[in-house]
Amino acid sequence: MNFKRRATAATAVLAVAAAGVVTVQATAQATQPARPEAAHCPDLTVSKGWYGENKARIQKMIDTYGKCGERHRRGGAKPVATFDWDNTVIKNDVGDATMFWLLRNSKIRTPENADWHTTSRYLTDPAAKALTKACPATGTTLPTGRDTDCADEIASVYAEGTTKSGEAAFDGFDHRRMEPQYAWLAQLTQGWSTRQVKGFAAAARKENLAAPMGTEQTVGTGKFTGWARYYDQQRDLIRTLKKAGFDVYVVSASPEPVAEVWARSVGVDARHTIGIRNVTAHGTLTQHLKGCGTVEDGDDSMITYIDGKRCWINQEIYGVRGAAAEKVQPAQKRQVFAAGDSDTDISFLRDATALRLVLNRNKNELMCRAYDNGDGRWLVNPMFIEPKGRLAEPYPCASTGYTERDGAEGPVRRTDGSVIPDQQDTVHGT
């Protein structure tokens, strides 16, 4: 969820929406072996939008690891499948949808002691000053529905990571386990109950699903994406995985109550939804966040982001605690299948033992690793709605494709330390 991934304009949207998918590899289906108990084996039913052999390979994986496979008949734990949410299961971003709804409906509470530094340990002094100036503390909640200056400043800090004047809004965080812009949405729900936040998310969901594709909404004086759609292909995949006996989880960098509201419609319940979790007090959410691994609750330094997603999967799905949760686990304690669309999903995708589905949104590190495909388990697919066209230049894998913990850029390396060479973009829309 890097806001650079969030489309805020609708001009190019409709043109790309009509585009088809370019097939640049051979698409001949490999002959599949006879399936045991074929009449009872769940099948993927949606074919449109799948690239090349991707659907056939996923079906084979389901047959192998699901209830029709030899592994299932040998017993043991259920196979696990993990999905990112935004732009992986749906088109567009549910965190954005919720934040913009909060701003339009004046549902952000005044910070504790009117001090914006209390909303994020990583908020810079210039950002805190800009927010204080734009959003004077006049009551329990901020009047962002009518106060465009306040709405614009909050939207800029959240969406761009800068103040309206262009100064950095966040600093000093680990870029492999924290994205403070994403965390800030969860932190700005402080003072509300989980039930209330779910109500806000449900209202935003209703609006965004009802809006025509390409709709923009006005927040303050700015224009932002105002629509969302579930991917039929991913609904079908999740349904088929569950029928085959997989435990299916959503692991999102949006606030967990928000992700839960959206995930219900694809059959993923709250117990199987993992997102940013707030510390609660007296029945309401606080501005502090739950920790994972070696990060204590309230330290606010790790969320479900890159290495943080690995930690939360290890902790919440496999019961691994402490420092071990931050490390790659043995194969029997890792997901069989994973799906994602962004660099935020890198670590949990790499951990998947059978297949890794990547929706191509031109994200450098992710596409470097997916196209390098050293073990043959990466599947690249264009986005199911509005697929991006071919990236003209190769992905800069050998130079700047990797983001270090301090935010510096460097080469993308394989597990053995070798550098991945630059990769051409070959699976894309027209």
BANU-820805 format. One record per residue: residue in three letters; x, y, z of N, C-alpha, C in turn. Coordinates in steps of 0.2 Angstrom, whole numbers, padded with zeros to 4 digits, always signed. Each point is the difference from the previous one (the first is absolute). Example, Ala and Ser with C-alpha at 12.3 -4.5 7.8 and 13.67 -1.06 7.14 Angstrom:
<kefis>
ala+0066-0028+0039-0004+0006+0000+0004+0006+0000 ser-0002+0005-0004+0004+0006+0001-0004+0005+0003 
</kefis>
This chain:
<kefis>
met+0004-0006+0000-0004+0006+0000+0004+0006+0000 asn+0004+0002-0005+0004+0006+0000-0005+0005-0004 phe-0001+0006+0002-0005+0004-0003+0001+0001-0007 lys+0007+0000-0002+0001+0000-0007-0004-0005-0004 arg-0002-0005+0004-0003-0006-0004-0008+0002+0000 arg-0002+0006+0003-0007+0001+0001-0002+0005-0006 ala-0004-0002-0005-0002+0004-0005-0004+0006+0002 thr+0001+0006-0001-0004+0005+0002-0003+0004-0006 ala+0001-0002-0006-0003+0004-0005-0004-0005-0004 ala-0005+0002-0004-0004-0005-0004+0001+0001-0007 thr+0004+0005-0002+0001+0001-0007+0002-0006-0004 ala+0005-0004+0002+0003-0005-0003-0004-0007+0001 val-0004+0001+0005-0003-0006+0003-0004-0004-0005 leu-0005+0004-0003-0005-0003-0005+0004-0003-0006 ala+0005+0004-0002+0004-0002-0006+0003-0007+0001 val+0003-0001+0006+0004-0006+0001-0005-0005+0002 ala-0006+0001+0003-0005-0005+0001-0002-0004-0006 ala+0000+0004-0006-0003-0004-0005+0006-0004-0004 ala+0006+0001+0003+0006-0004-0003-0001-0007+0001 gly+0003-0004-0004+0000-0007+0001+0007-0002+0003 val+0001-0006+0000+0006-0003+0003+0005-0003-0005 val+0006+0003+0000+0004-0003-0005+0003-0007+0002 thr+0000-0004-0005+0003-0007+0002+0007+0000-0004 val+0005+0000+0004+0007+0000-0003+0003-0007+0001 gln-0003-0005+0003+0003-0006+0001-0004-0005-0003 ala+0002-0006-0001-0004-0006-0003-0005-0001+0005 thr-0006-0001-0002-0006-0002+0004-0003-0007+0000 ala+0004-0004-0003-0002-0007-0001-0001-0003+0007 gln-0006-0003+0002-0001-0003+0006+0004-0006+0001 ala+0004-0001+0005+0003-0007+0001-0005-0005+0002 thr+0001-0006-0003-0004-0006+0002+0000-0001+0007 gln-0006+0000+0003-0001-0002+0007-0001-0007+0001 pro+0003-0003+0006-0001-0007+0001-0007-0001+0003 ala-0003-0006-0001-0006-0001+0002-0001+0002+0008 arg-0006+0003+0001-0001+0002+0007-0004-0005+0004 pro+0002-0002+0006-0003-0005+0004-0007+0003+0002 glu-0005-0004+0000-0007+0002+0003-0002+0006-0004 ala+0001+0000-0007-0001+0007-0003-0007+0003+0001 ala-0005-0004+0001-0006+0003+0001-0001+0004+0006 his+0005-0001+0005-0001+0003+0006+0006+0005+0001 cys+0004+0001-0005+0006+0005+0001-0003+0007-0003 pro+0001+0005+0004-0002+0007-0002+0004+0003-0005 asp-0004+0003-0005+0004+0003-0006-0001+0007+0000 leu+0005+0004-0002-0001+0007-0002-0004+0000-0006 thr-0005+0005+0001-0005+0001-0005+0000+0006-0005 val+0004+0005+0003+0001+0006-0004+0007+0000-0004 ser-0001+0000-0007+0006+0000-0004+0003+0006-0002 lys-0005+0005-0002+0002+0007-0002+0005+0003+0004 gly+0005+0003-0003+0005+0004+0004+0006-0004+0002 trp+0000-0006+0000+0006-0004+0002+0005+0000-0006 tyr+0006+0001+0002+0005+0000-0005+0003-0007-0001 gly+0001-0002-0007+0004-0006-0001-0002-0006+0004 glu+0004-0003+0003-0001-0006+0004-0002+0001+0007 asn-0001+0006+0002+0000+0001+0007-0006-0003+0003 lys-0006+0000-0003-0006-0003+0003+0002-0008+0000 ala+0002-0003-0005+0002-0007+0000+0005-0002+0006 arg+0005+0004+0001+0005-0001+0005-0003+0000+0007 ile-0005+0005+0001-0003+0001+0006-0005-0006+0002 gln-0003-0002-0006-0005-0005+0001+0004-0007+0002 lys+0006-0001-0003+0004-0006+0002+0002+0001+0007 met+0002+0006+0002+0002+0001+0007-0005-0002+0005 ile-0006+0002-0002-0006-0001+0004-0001-0008+0001 asp+0000-0003-0006-0001-0007+0000+0005-0004+0004 thr+0006+0003+0000+0006-0004+0003+0000+0001+0007 tyr-0002+0006+0003+0000+0001+0007-0006+0000+0003 gly-0006+0001-0004-0007+0000+0003-0002-0007+0002 lys-0007-0001+0001-0003-0006+0002+0001-0006-0005 cys+0001+0002-0006+0001-0006-0005+0007-0002-0001 gly+0005+0003+0003+0007-0002+0000+0002-0005+0004 glu+0006-0003-0001+0003-0005+0004+0002+0003+0007 arg+0002+0006+0000+0002+0003+0006-0005+0001+0005 his-0006+0001-0003-0006+0001+0005-0002-0007+0003 arg+0001-0005-0005-0002-0007+0003+0005-0003+0005 arg+0006+0003+0000+0005-0002+0005-0002+0004+0007 gly-0004+0004+0000-0002+0004+0006+0004+0006+0002 gly+0000+0002+0006+0004+0006+0001-0004+0007+0000 ala+0003+0005+0001-0003+0007+0001-0003+0002-0007 lys-0005+0004+0000-0003+0002-0007+0006+0005-0003 pro+0000-0001-0007+0004+0005-0003-0002+0007+0000 val+0004+0005+0000-0002+0007+0001+0002+0004-0006 ala-0005+0004-0001+0001+0005-0006-0001+0007+0003 thr+0004+0005-0002+0000+0007+0003-0001+0005-0006 phe-0004+0004+0001-0001+0006-0005+0001+0007+0003 asp+0004+0004-0004-0001+0007+0002-0007+0002-0002 trp-0002+0006+0002-0007+0002-0002+0000+0005-0005 asp+0002+0006+0001-0001+0006-0005+0004-0001-0006 asn-0004+0000-0006+0003-0001-0006+0002-0007-0002 thr-0001-0005+0005+0001-0007-0001-0007-0003-0001 val-0004+0001+0005-0007-0003+0000-0005+0005-0003 ile+0001+0006+0001-0004+0005-0003+0004+0005-0004 lys-0003+0004-0004+0003+0006-0003-0001+0006+0004 asn+0006+0003+0001+0000+0006+0004+0001-0002+0008 asp-0001+0005+0004+0003+0000+0007-0005+0001+0005 val-0001-0005+0005-0006+0001+0005+0003+0005+0005 gly+0006+0000+0002+0003+0005+0004-0002+0007-0002 asp+0002+0001-0006-0002+0007-0003-0007+0002+0000 ala-0004-0005-0002-0007+0001+0000-0003+0002+0007 thr+0003-0003+0005-0002+0001+0007+0003+0007+0002 met+0006+0002-0001+0003+0006+0002-0004+0006-0003 phe-0002-0001-0007-0003+0006-0003-0007+0000+0003 trp-0003-0005+0001-0007+0000+0003+0000+0003+0007 leu+0005-0001+0004+0001+0003+0007+0001+0008-0001 leu+0004+0002-0005+0001+0007-0001-0007+0003-0002 arg-0003-0003-0005-0006+0003-0003-0006+0001+0006 asn+0001-0005+0004-0006+0000+0005+0002+0002+0007 ser+0006+0003+0001+0003+0003+0006+0000-0005+0006 lys+0003-0005-0001+0000-0006+0005+0008-0001+0002 ile+0004+0005-0001+0007-0001+0003+0000+0005+0007 arg+0002-0003+0005+0000+0003+0007+0006+0004+0000 thr-0001+0006+0004+0005+0004+0002+0006-0004+0004 pro+0006+0001-0002+0005-0004+0003+0001+0002+0008 glu+0002-0005+0003+0001+0001+0007+0004+0006+0002 asn-0003+0004+0004+0003+0007+0002+0002+0004-0006 ala-0004-0001-0005+0001+0004-0006+0007+0000-0003 asp+0003-0006+0002+0007-0001-0002+0000-0005-0006 trp+0002+0002-0006+0000-0005-0006+0006-0005+0001 his+0005+0002+0004+0005-0005+0001-0003-0007+0003 thr-0005+0001+0004-0003-0006+0003-0003-0005-0005 thr-0001+0002-0006-0003-0004-0005+0005-0005-0003 ser+0006+0002+0000+0005-0005-0003+0007+0002+0003 arg+0004-0005+0002+0006+0002+0002+0005+0002-0005 tyr-0002-0001-0006+0004+0002-0006-0002+0006-0003 leu-0005+0004+0002-0002+0006-0003+0006+0005+0001 thr+0001+0004-0005+0006+0005+0001-0003+0007+0003 asp+0004+0004+0002-0002+0006+0003-0003+0004-0005 pro+0002+0001-0006-0003+0004-0005-0007-0003-0001 ala-0001-0006-0001-0007-0003-0001-0005+0002+0006 ala+0003-0001+0006-0004+0001+0006-0002+0008+0000 lys+0005+0004-0001-0002+0007+0000-0005+0002-0006 ala+0001-0003-0006-0005+0001-0005-0007-0002+0002 leu-0001-0006+0003-0006-0003+0002-0003+0005+0005 thr+0004+0002+0005-0003+0004+0005-0003+0007-0002 lys+0004+0002-0005-0002+0007-0003-0007-0001-0004 ala+0000-0006-0004-0006-0001-0004-0006-0003+0003 cys+0001-0003+0006-0005-0003+0004+0000+0002+0007 pro-0002+0006+0001-0001+0002+0007-0005-0004+0004 ala+0002-0001+0006-0004-0004+0005-0006+0003+0002 thr-0006-0001-0003-0006+0004+0002-0005-0005+0003 gly+0001-0006+0000-0005-0005+0003+0003-0007+0000 thr-0005-0005+0001+0003-0007+0001+0002-0003-0007 thr-0004+0002-0005+0002-0002-0007+0002+0006-0004 leu+0004-0001-0005+0002+0005-0005-0005+0001-0005 pro-0002+0006-0002-0005+0002-0005+0002-0001-0007 thr+0003-0005-0001+0004-0001-0007-0005+0000-0006 gly-0007-0002+0002-0005+0000-0005-0001+0007-0003 arg+0001+0005+0004-0001+0007-0003+0007+0004+0000 asp+0004-0002+0004+0007+0004+0001+0005-0003-0005 thr+0000+0003-0006+0004-0003-0005+0007+0001+0001 asp+0003+0005+0004+0007+0000+0001+0002-0006+0005 cys-0004-0001+0005+0002-0006+0004+0000-0006-0004 ala-0006-0001-0004+0000-0007-0004+0005+0000-0005 asp+0002+0005-0003+0006+0000-0005+0006-0002+0003 glu+0002+0003+0006+0006-0001+0004+0000-0008+0002 ile-0005-0002+0003+0000-0007+0002+0001-0005-0006 ala-0004+0002-0006+0000-0004-0006+0007+0000-0003 ser+0004+0005+0000+0006+0001-0002+0005-0005+0004 val+0000+0001+0006+0004-0004+0004-0001-0007-0001 tyr-0006-0002+0000-0002-0007-0001+0002-0003-0007 ala-0002+0004-0005+0000-0003-0007+0007+0001-0003 glu+0003+0006+0002+0007+0001-0003+0006-0001+0004 gly-0002+0000+0007+0006+0000+0005+0004+0006+0000 thr-0004+0006-0002+0003+0006+0001-0005+0005+0002 thr+0002+0006+0003-0005+0005+0001-0002+0003-0006 lys-0005+0005+0000-0002+0003-0006+0006+0004-0003 ser+0004+0003+0004+0006+0004-0003+0006-0005-0002 gly-0001-0006+0001+0005-0005-0003+0005-0002+0005 glu+0000+0001+0006+0005-0003+0005-0002-0007+0002 ala+0005-0004+0001-0001-0007+0002-0004+0000+0007 ala-0005-0005+0000-0005+0000+0005+0002-0005+0005 phe+0004-0005-0002+0002-0006+0004+0008-0001-0001 asp+0003-0002+0006+0007-0002-0001+0002-0004+0006 gly+0006-0004-0001+0003-0004+0005-0003-0007+0001 phe-0003-0002-0005-0003-0007+0001+0003-0005-0004 asp-0001-0007+0001+0003-0005-0003-0004-0002-0006 his+0003+0002-0006-0004-0001-0006-0002-0007-0002 arg+0003-0005+0003-0002-0007-0001-0005-0003+0004 arg-0003+0004+0005-0005-0002+0005-0005+0005+0002 met+0001+0006-0003-0005+0005+0002-0001+0005-0006 glu-0006+0001-0001-0002+0006-0005-0005+0005+0004 pro+0003+0005+0003-0004+0004+0005-0006+0003-0003 gln+0000+0001-0007-0006+0003-0003-0006-0005+0001 tyr+0001-0007-0001-0005-0005+0001-0002+0000+0008 ala+0005+0000+0004-0001+0000+0007-0004+0006+0002 trp+0001+0005-0003-0003+0006+0003-0008+0000-0001 leu-0002-0003-0005-0007-0001+0000-0003-0004+0006 ala+0003-0006+0001-0002-0003+0006+0000+0004+0007 gln+0006+0004+0000+0001+0004+0006-0005+0006+0000 leu-0003+0002-0005-0005+0006+0000-0007-0003+0001 thr-0001-0007+0001-0006-0002+0002+0000+0000+0008 gln+0005+0002+0003+0000+0001+0007-0007+0003+0003 gly-0002-0003+0006-0006+0003+0003-0007-0003-0002 trp+0001-0004-0006-0006-0003-0002+0000-0008+0002 ser-0005-0003+0000+0000-0007+0002+0001-0004-0007 thr+0002-0006+0001+0000-0005-0006-0006+0000-0004 arg-0006-0001+0004-0006+0000-0004-0002+0006-0004 gln+0002+0006+0003-0001+0006-0003+0004+0001-0007 val+0007-0002+0001+0004+0000-0006-0002-0005-0005 lys-0003-0005+0002-0003-0005-0005-0006+0003-0004 gly-0004+0004+0004-0005+0004-0003+0002+0005-0005 phe+0005+0004+0001+0003+0004-0004+0003-0003-0007 ala+0003-0006+0001+0003-0003-0005-0006-0003-0005 ala-0005-0002+0004-0006-0003-0004-0003+0005-0004 ala-0001+0006+0002-0003+0006-0003+0005+0002-0006 ala+0006+0000+0001+0005+0001-0006+0000-0005-0005 arg-0001-0006+0002+0000-0006-0005-0007+0001-0004 lys-0005+0001+0003-0006+0001-0004+0000+0005-0005 glu+0003+0006+0002+0001+0005-0005+0004-0002-0006 asn+0006-0003+0002+0005-0001-0005-0002-0006-0005 leu-0004-0004+0003-0002-0006-0005-0006+0003-0004 ala-0004+0005+0002-0006+0002-0004+0003+0005-0005 ala+0005+0003+0001+0003+0006-0005+0002-0004-0006 pro-0001+0004-0006+0002-0003-0006+0008+0000+0000 met+0002-0005-0004+0008+0000-0001+0002+0007-0003 gly+0006+0002+0003+0003+0006-0002-0003+0006+0004 thr-0004-0001+0005-0003+0006+0004+0005+0003+0004 glu+0000+0006+0000+0005+0004+0005-0005+0003+0006 gln+0003+0000+0006-0004+0004+0005+0004+0006+0002 thr-0003+0005+0003+0003+0006+0002+0001-0001+0007 val+0007+0001+0003+0001+0000+0007+0004+0007+0001 gly-0003+0004+0004+0003+0007+0001-0001+0003-0007 thr+0006+0002-0003+0000+0003-0007+0003-0005-0005 gly+0002-0006+0002+0003-0004-0004-0005-0006-0003 lys+0003-0003-0005-0004-0005-0004+0004-0007+0002 phe-0004-0005+0002+0003-0007+0001-0005-0005-0003 thr+0003-0006-0001-0003-0006-0002-0006-0001+0004 gly-0006-0001-0003-0006-0001+0004-0004-0006-0002 trp+0003-0005-0002-0003-0007-0002+0004-0006+0002 ala-0003-0005+0000+0004-0007+0001-0004-0005-0003 arg+0003-0006-0001-0003-0006-0003+0004-0006+0003 tyr-0004-0005+0001+0003-0007+0002+0002-0003-0007 tyr+0005-0004+0000+0002-0003-0006-0003-0007+0000 asp-0004-0001-0005-0004-0007+0000+0005-0006+0000 gln+0006+0001-0003+0005-0005+0000+0002-0002+0007 gln+0001+0005+0004+0002-0002+0007-0005-0002+0004 arg-0006+0002-0001-0006-0003+0004+0000-0007-0002 asp+0000-0002-0006+0000-0007-0002+0006-0004+0003 leu+0006+0003+0000+0006-0003+0002-0001-0002+0008 ile-0002+0005+0003-0001-0001+0008-0005-0005+0001 arg-0006+0000-0004-0005-0005+0001+0002-0007-0001 thr+0004+0000-0005+0003-0007-0002+0005-0003+0005 leu+0004+0005+0002+0005-0002+0005-0004-0003+0006 lys-0005+0004+0003-0003-0002+0006-0004-0007-0001 lys-0003-0001-0006-0003-0006-0002+0005-0006+0000 ala+0006+0002-0002+0005-0005+0000+0003-0002+0007 gly-0002+0004+0005+0003-0001+0007+0005+0004+0002 phe+0002+0005-0004+0005+0005+0002-0003+0005+0006 asp+0005+0002+0004-0002+0005+0005+0002+0007-0004 val-0004+0004-0001+0001+0006-0004+0000+0006+0004 tyr+0006+0004+0000+0000+0006+0004+0001+0006-0004 val-0002+0006+0002+0001+0006-0003+0005+0004+0005 val+0006+0002-0003+0005+0004+0004+0001+0007-0003 ser-0003+0005+0003+0000+0006-0003+0003+0006+0004 ala+0003+0005-0003+0003+0005+0003-0005+0006+0001 ser-0007-0002+0000-0005+0005+0002-0002-0002+0007 pro-0003+0005+0004-0002-0002+0007-0005-0007-0001 glu+0001-0004+0005-0003-0006+0000-0008+0000+0000 pro-0003+0005+0004-0007+0000+0000-0003+0002-0007 val+0004+0004-0004-0002+0002-0007+0001-0006-0004 ala+0006-0004+0000+0001-0006-0004-0006-0005+0001 glu-0002-0001+0006-0005-0004+0002-0007+0001-0003 val-0001+0006-0001-0007+0002-0003+0000-0002-0007 trp+0006+0001-0004+0000-0001-0007+0001-0008-0001 ala+0004-0003+0004+0002-0007-0001-0006-0005+0001 arg-0005+0002+0004-0006-0004+0001-0003-0002-0007 ser+0000+0004-0005-0004-0001-0006+0004-0005-0004 val+0006-0002+0001+0003-0005-0003+0000-0007+0004 gly-0003+0000+0005+0000-0006+0005+0005+0000+0005 val+0004+0005+0001+0005+0000+0005-0002+0003+0006 asp-0001-0003+0006-0002+0003+0006+0005+0003+0004 ala-0002+0003+0005+0004+0005+0004+0006-0004+0003 arg-0001-0007+0002+0006-0004+0002+0005-0001-0005 his-0002+0001-0006+0005-0001-0005+0002+0006-0004 thr-0001+0006+0003+0002+0006-0002+0005+0003+0005 ile+0006+0002-0003+0005+0003+0004+0002+0007-0003 gly+0000+0005+0004+0001+0007-0002+0004+0004+0005 ile+0000+0006-0001+0003+0004+0006-0004+0000+0006 arg+0002-0001+0005-0004-0001+0006+0002+0006+0005 asn-0005+0003+0003+0001+0005+0005+0000-0003+0007 val+0003+0003+0004+0000-0001+0007-0007+0003+0003 thr-0004-0004+0004-0006+0003+0002+0000+0002+0007 ala-0004+0004+0002-0001+0002+0008-0007+0003+0001 his-0003-0003+0005-0007+0002+0002-0005-0001-0006 gly+0001-0005-0004-0004-0001-0005+0001+0004-0007 thr+0005+0004+0000+0001+0004-0006+0007-0001-0003 leu+0001+0001-0006+0007+0000-0003+0004+0005+0002 thr+0007-0001+0002+0004+0005+0001+0005+0002-0006 gln+0004+0005+0001+0004+0001-0006+0006-0004+0000 his+0001-0005+0005+0006-0005+0000-0002-0006-0004 leu+0005-0004-0002-0001-0006-0004+0002-0006+0003 lys-0003-0006-0001+0003-0006+0002+0006-0002-0003 gly+0004-0003+0004+0007-0002-0003+0000-0008-0002 cys+0006-0002-0003+0001-0006-0002+0007-0002+0001 gly+0002-0006+0001+0007-0003+0001+0003+0004+0006 thr+0005+0003-0001+0004+0004+0005-0003+0007+0001 val-0005+0002-0004-0003+0007+0001-0006-0001+0005 glu+0001+0004+0005-0005+0000+0006-0007+0004-0003 asp-0005-0002+0003-0006+0005-0001+0001+0007+0002 gly-0002+0005-0004+0001+0007+0002+0007+0002-0003 asp+0004-0004-0002+0007+0003-0003-0002+0003-0007 asp-0005-0002-0003-0002+0003-0006+0005+0000-0006 ser+0004-0006+0000+0006+0000-0005-0001-0005-0005 met-0005-0004+0000-0001-0006-0005-0007-0001-0001 ile-0002+0000-0007-0007-0001-0002+0001-0006-0005 thr-0006-0002-0003+0000-0005-0005+0002+0003-0006 tyr+0007+0000-0001+0003+0004-0006+0007-0004-0001 ile+0001-0002-0006+0006-0004-0002+0002-0005+0006 asp+0006+0001+0003+0002-0005+0005-0006-0001+0006 gly-0003+0006+0001-0006+0000+0005-0005-0005-0002 lys-0001-0001-0006-0006-0005-0002+0003-0007+0001 arg+0006-0001-0001+0003-0007+0002-0001-0001+0008 cys+0002+0005+0004-0001-0001+0007-0007-0001+0002 trp-0005+0003-0003-0007-0001+0003-0002-0006-0003 ile+0002-0003-0006-0002-0006-0002+0002-0006+0005 asn+0007+0001+0001+0003-0005+0004-0003+0000+0007 gln-0002+0006+0003-0002+0000+0007-0008-0002+0000 glu-0004+0003-0005-0007-0001+0001-0003-0007-0003 ile+0004-0002-0005-0002-0006-0004+0003-0006+0003 tyr+0007+0000+0001+0004-0005+0002+0002+0000+0008 gly-0002+0005+0003+0001+0000+0008+0008+0001+0001 val+0004+0002-0004+0007+0002+0001+0000+0006+0004 arg+0004+0000+0006+0000+0006+0004+0008+0003+0000 gly+0000+0006+0003+0007+0003+0001+0004+0001-0007 ala+0006+0000+0001+0005+0002-0005-0001-0005-0006 ala-0002-0006+0001-0001-0005-0005-0005+0002-0005 ala-0005+0004+0002-0006+0001-0004+0003+0005-0006 glu+0005+0003+0001+0003+0005-0005+0004-0004-0005 lys+0001-0006+0001+0005-0004-0005-0004-0005-0004 val+0003-0002-0006-0003-0005-0004-0001-0006+0004 gln-0006-0004-0001-0001-0006+0004+0001-0006-0005 pro+0001-0006+0003+0001-0006-0004-0007-0001-0004 ala+0001-0003-0006-0005-0001-0005-0007-0002+0003 gln+0000-0004+0005-0006-0003+0003-0004+0006+0004 lys+0004+0005+0001-0004+0006+0004+0000+0006-0005 arg-0001-0001-0006-0001+0005-0005-0006-0001-0004 gln-0002+0005-0003-0006+0000-0005+0002-0004-0006 val-0005-0003-0003+0001-0004-0006+0000+0005-0006 phe-0005+0005+0001-0002+0004-0006+0000+0007+0003 ala+0002+0005-0004-0001+0007+0002-0001+0004-0006 ala-0004+0006+0001-0001+0004-0006+0001+0008+0003 gly+0003+0004-0005+0001+0007+0002+0001+0004-0006 asp+0001+0006+0001+0000+0005-0006+0006+0005+0001 ser+0003+0001+0006+0004+0005+0002+0006-0002+0003 asp+0005+0005+0001+0006-0002+0004-0001-0001+0007 thr-0006+0002+0003-0002-0001+0006-0001-0008+0002 asp-0001-0004-0006-0001-0007+0001+0006-0004-0001 ile+0005+0003-0001+0006-0004-0002+0002-0006+0004 ser+0000+0001+0007+0002-0005+0004-0004-0006+0001 phe-0007+0001+0000-0004-0005+0001-0001-0004-0006 leu+0001+0004-0006+0000-0004-0006+0006-0005-0001 arg+0005+0003+0002+0006-0004-0001+0000-0006+0005 asp-0004+0000+0005-0001-0005+0005-0004-0006-0003 ala-0004+0001-0004-0005-0005-0003+0004-0005-0003 thr-0002-0007+0001+0004-0005-0002-0002-0003-0006 ala-0006+0001-0003-0002-0003-0006-0001+0005-0006 leu-0004+0005+0001-0001+0005-0006-0001+0007+0004 arg+0002+0005-0004+0000+0007+0002-0003+0004-0006 leu-0006+0002+0001-0004+0004-0005+0001+0008+0001 val+0003+0003-0006+0001+0007+0000-0004+0003-0005 leu-0004+0005+0002-0003+0005-0004+0004+0006-0002 asn+0002+0001-0006+0005+0004-0002-0003+0008+0000 arg+0003+0003+0005-0001+0007+0000+0006+0004+0000 asn+0005-0003-0003+0006+0004-0002+0004+0002+0006 lys+0000-0005+0006+0004+0002+0006+0007-0004-0001 asn+0005+0004+0001+0007-0002-0002+0002-0006+0003 glu+0001-0001+0007+0002-0006+0003-0004-0006-0001 leu-0006+0001+0000-0005-0005-0001+0001-0003-0007 met+0000+0004-0005+0000-0002-0007+0007-0003-0001 cys+0006+0003+0003+0006-0003-0001+0000-0007+0002 arg-0002-0002+0006+0000-0006+0003-0005-0005-0004 ala-0006+0002-0002-0004-0004-0004+0002-0002-0007 tyr+0003+0005-0003+0003-0001-0007+0006-0004+0000 asp+0004+0001+0006+0006-0005+0000-0002-0007+0001 asn-0005-0001+0005-0003-0007+0000+0005-0005+0001 gly+0004+0000+0004+0006-0005+0001-0003-0007+0001 asp-0005+0000+0004-0002-0007+0002-0006-0002-0004 gly-0003+0004-0005-0005-0002-0005-0007+0000+0004 arg-0001+0003+0006-0006+0000+0003-0004+0007+0000 trp+0003+0005-0004-0003+0006+0000-0005+0001-0006 leu-0006+0002+0001-0005+0001-0006-0001+0007+0000 val+0001+0003-0006-0002+0007-0001-0006+0001-0004 asn-0004+0004+0002-0007+0001-0004-0001+0008+0000 pro-0003+0002-0006-0002+0007+0000-0006+0001+0005 met-0001+0006+0002-0005+0002+0004-0007-0002-0003 phe-0005-0003+0003-0006-0002-0003-0004+0005-0002 ile+0000+0006+0003-0003+0006-0002+0005+0006-0002 glu+0000+0003-0005+0004+0005-0002+0008-0002+0000 pro+0001-0005-0003+0007-0003+0000+0005+0006-0003 lys+0006+0000+0004+0005+0005-0003+0003-0002-0006 gly+0002+0005-0004+0003-0002-0006+0008-0001+0001 arg+0003-0002-0005+0007-0002+0001+0005+0005+0002 leu+0004-0001+0005+0005+0005+0003+0005+0001-0006 ala+0001+0006-0002+0005+0001-0006+0007-0002+0002 glu+0002+0002+0006+0007-0002+0002+0000-0006+0004 pro+0006-0004+0000+0001-0005+0005-0001+0002+0007 tyr-0002-0005+0004+0000+0001+0007+0007+0001+0003 pro+0002+0005+0004+0007+0001+0002+0002-0005+0005 cys+0000-0006-0001+0001-0005+0005+0007+0000+0003 ala+0005+0002-0005+0007-0001+0002+0003+0007+0003 ser-0005+0005+0001+0003+0006+0002-0004+0003+0006 thr-0007+0001-0001-0004+0004+0005-0006-0003+0001 gly-0001-0007-0002-0007-0003+0001-0002-0002+0007 tyr+0005+0000+0005-0001-0002+0007+0000+0006+0004 thr-0004+0000+0005+0000+0006+0005+0003-0003+0007 glu+0005+0003+0002+0003-0002+0006-0004+0002+0006 arg+0002-0002+0006-0004+0002+0006+0000+0007+0002 asp+0006+0003-0002+0000+0008+0001-0003+0004-0006 gly-0003-0004-0005-0003+0004-0006+0005+0001-0006 ala+0006-0002+0001+0005+0000-0005-0002-0005-0006 glu+0002+0001-0006-0001-0004-0005+0006-0004-0002 gly-0001-0007-0002+0005-0004-0002-0002-0006-0004 pro+0005-0004-0002-0002-0006-0005-0004-0005+0004 val-0004-0003-0004-0005-0006+0003+0005-0006-0001 arg+0000-0004+0006+0005-0005+0000-0004-0007+0002 arg+0002-0005-0003-0003-0007+0001+0002-0002+0007 thr-0003-0006+0002+0002-0002+0007+0007-0002+0000 asp+0004-0002-0005+0007-0001+0000+0004+0006+0000 gly-0003+0006-0001+0004+0006+0000+0001+0003-0007 ser-0001-0004-0005+0002+0002-0007-0006+0005-0002 val+0002+0005-0004-0004+0006-0002-0004-0003-0006 ile-0007+0002+0001-0004-0001-0006+0001+0005-0005 pro+0001-0003-0007+0001+0005-0005-0007+0004-0002 asp+0001+0006-0003-0006+0003-0002-0005-0004-0004 gln-0006+0001+0001-0005-0005-0003-0005+0004-0004 gln-0001-0003-0006-0005+0003-0005-0007-0001+0003 asp-0005+0004-0002-0007-0001+0002-0004-0003-0006 thr-0002-0007+0002-0002-0004-0006-0007-0002+0001 val-0003+0001+0006-0007-0002+0001-0004+0006+0002 his-0005+0002-0004-0002+0007+0001-0007+0001-0004 gly-0003+0006+0000-0006+0001-0004+0003+0004-0006 thr-0005+0001-0005+0002+0003-0006+0000+0008+0001 
</kefis>
